[in-house]
């Protein structure tokens, strides 16, 4: 579906207090839309327990017990070349924070639909035989005419000694987080008023089959106009792409991303969400596996600044190749 059609449907259904699910790709070229009167199992979603594809706990546990992911091939040279191009843009002043992503070839022993059922994440989306996403990162939420966003930036292996202190004291991660918080605060100012940072840089743990990781997020809020539901599609679309997976300044950084990565991201790092008839809950499409022909790829990335070290950034990209399953 074209993005303009999805925006118009979102406005129409929300104004009538109708439920729907939607997704936009990173380039804002393609959209998905599923309303409450459409029985379409070609799009599976679950947001904090609400979804259209329930399965038994015993079936999910059985899948978790055997789920496995193996890295088959990664191309550090491709990443190094993209990193060098991003650094060139940063040095020129085209950007001061750029999210660089790559894809890693993997082998799976479950289908994308089976992974959707067994992986643990607050936000899950699957288009069978195309992609599955199990995202920990909220994009925007609404409640009582308030809008909230939770930019996530900064990652570390939770098993390292004193991991939380190391993460919070990392100057590079701190500067990166400041930048994203400032960007998202400015974005919310486009659609709301009295924007404020309610909570800055708190730590969350994510458990995976390979161990735990720690990530830092912040909470930003703003007051919405009382009729915001009538323009919910326009509101969401105006905030794209999400700042945490693009960078700042946004438009120039997106151009730099396209030059460095040399291929479209598609729905990876796009956004998806659910409108329950009253409020909106959305996520950034990260922790993402896609199928291309008969091969599977895990797409991951991280923020790059002038102080970033290529080897360290690549290690973080590979660290994010995981299935969120706690055994």
RASUL-V178422 format. One line per field, one symbol per residue. phi: phi as a letter, one per 20 degrees, with the letter a starting at -180 (. if undefined). A space follows every 10 residues. Layout:
# RASUL-V178422
phi=???
This chain:
# RASUL-V178422
phi=.fffffgfff fffffeleea dbbcfffmdc ccbcefddec efcdbbclne adcfbfffff fffffdgbcc feaccfffff ffffffffff ffnfbcbced cbccfccddc fffffgfdfe afccbbdgmc bccceedfdc ccalmddccc gdbocbffef glffffffef fffffffgff ffffffffff cbclfbeebd ledcdcecfd pecdcdccdc cbeeffdfff cfffffffee ffffdcqbff ffffffgfff embfemffmf cbacdeoccd ccbeedlcdc dcldddcddb aafdcfefdg fffffffffe ebdfcdd
